[in-house]
Amino acid sequence: MVKLFGTDGIRGVVNEFLTPELAFKLGNVLGNMVDKKIFIAKDTRASGDMLEEALVAGITSAGVDAYKCGILPTPALALITRIENAAGVMISASHNPPKYNGLKVLMKGYKLPDEIEERIEFEMENIKYCNYKNIGRVINYSFAHEEYFEYIKKTYEGLDLRGIKLIVDVANGATYDLNPKILEFFGAKVEVINDKPDGFNINKECGSTHPEAVKKYITGGKISVLYDGDGDRCIFVDENGNEFHGDKILGVTALKLKSEQRLANDTVVLTILSNMGVEEFLKNNKINTVRTKVGDRYVLEEMLKNNYVLGGERSGHIIYKDRNTTGDGLITTLEVLSHLVWQQSTLSELSKLVPDYPQVMINVEVKNKEVYKNKSVFDLMKETKNCRVIIRPSGTEPVIRILVEGPEFDEINHVANEFSNLIEKLDKE
C-alpha cells in the first residue's frame, strides 16, 4: 500500500491521489476509533465540499456523529477539538496550490503521532459498518466561529490596537471572514485584500507565500499581515515594504514572552531552516535555542517533550503553546501587534533588531525525490565553503528544496544554482 500520511496529514492532487473514496475510508476508520462525534472544517477550495461529504459518509457509517463547522481556519478547529475533547478533520492543503487538498486529523487539539497514523493506514483496508439503527447524524455546527472568537477575546482581553493600520491578505482562504472581524474588534483599522474566494484562487499569487504582491498597498504607515490558505501561518510586511518573516517574529516575540515570564526554560525551538541571525539575536538576549527537522509537528514534539512554549519556522508557522496547540496565524498576529503597542515602536524598527543572513531557496520539481541522495550531490556539498547548505525533499509536493545561507548574496545564489542544475541533470538520467 502507498504511504498515505506525509508531514502534514494526507495530501495530494484531488481526484488523482486524494479521492472521495480515500476520504470515506479515513472517516470510517476514525469513526470506529473514537466515541460520539468528529468535527470537520475546510478551507475554500472547490474540492472541499466533495471531500467533506465523503468524510461525513464514512464517519456516520461507523455510527459516529459528524459536526460540520464549515469554512474555518485550522487553528480554530484545533481549539474546538481541545475544548470539546474530541477528534477533528481539517480539509485543507494549507499553502499549496488549488489543485491540491488534504486531510489533517486532530485529536484533542493535536496532530497525530506516527504510530497512530500507521494504525489508521492499516485499518483503511478493513472498512467496518455499524448496524443501520446506529448510523450517525450530521450536525451543522454553526457555533464554531463564535467559539473561537470568544476564546481569542478572552485571551487577549484589554488589547487595544487603535492607531494600527493593517492591510490583511487572507489569501482567498479560510481566514477571509473571521480574522479581519477579530482584528477590527480589537480596534485595528483593517483593509482586507484577496478576500473573494472562488474555489480555485486560494494562495494564487497572494497570501504568505507571495509577500511581494502586497507591497503596492503599503502606504501612509500601513503594515500588512499575510495568511496562508488554512490560517496556521502568517508573516508581515512592514511600512517600508520589507518582509517580517517567521524568524523575526520568533526573535521579537521571544523577548515579550520572556518579559511576561511566559517563556518556559528561556528556550525557543527553531528548525534547521531557521536563519543564523535569529539564533545569534536570541543568544545575545540570554535565550537558548534548539533546532529540529523541518515541519511544525517536529517543532511541537520538541516543545511537548521539554515543556517549551515558543517555537516555529521562517515560513510563519509559529506555535505559542500557552495559547494554542498548533500554529495559529491570528494568535501570531496578536502577539506581534501587542509587542508593537508595548514597545511603542514601528515594525521596521523591530525588524532591525533581528539580523538576517542572506538566504536563497530554490524548489526543483523532480520525478524522483530520492535523487538528492546521489553521491554527486554530497561531493558538491563537501566542496562548498563559507555557506550553510540544506537539501531536502518536500513532504507534500514532488520537489527538492535547496536552501543556501551565507554572508554574501552573490556567492550563495551561485551555489544554489549549482545544486539546482545538478539535481535537474540527475533527475533526467
Protein Blocks (a to p, Z undefined) as FASTA:
>chain_A
ZZfbdfeojaddehklmcfklmmmmmmmmmmmpghiacddddfbfklmmmmmmmmmmmmm
nopacddebjadfklmmmmmmmnopadddddehjacfkbccddddeehiacdfklmmmmm
mmmmmccdddfklpccddddfklmmmmmmmmmmmmgoiacehiacdddehhpaklmmmmm
mmmmnopacddehiacghjagoiagajklmmlmmmmmgghiacddddfkopaccdddfko
pacdfklmmmmmmmmmmmnopaghiiacddfkbcfklmmmmmmnopacddddedjklmmm
mmmmnopabdcdfkopacdfklbccdcfklmmmmmmmmmmmnopafklmmmmpgcddddd
dddddfblklmmpmklmmmmmmpghiacdddddfkbccdddddddfblklmmmmmmmmmm
mmmmmmmZZ
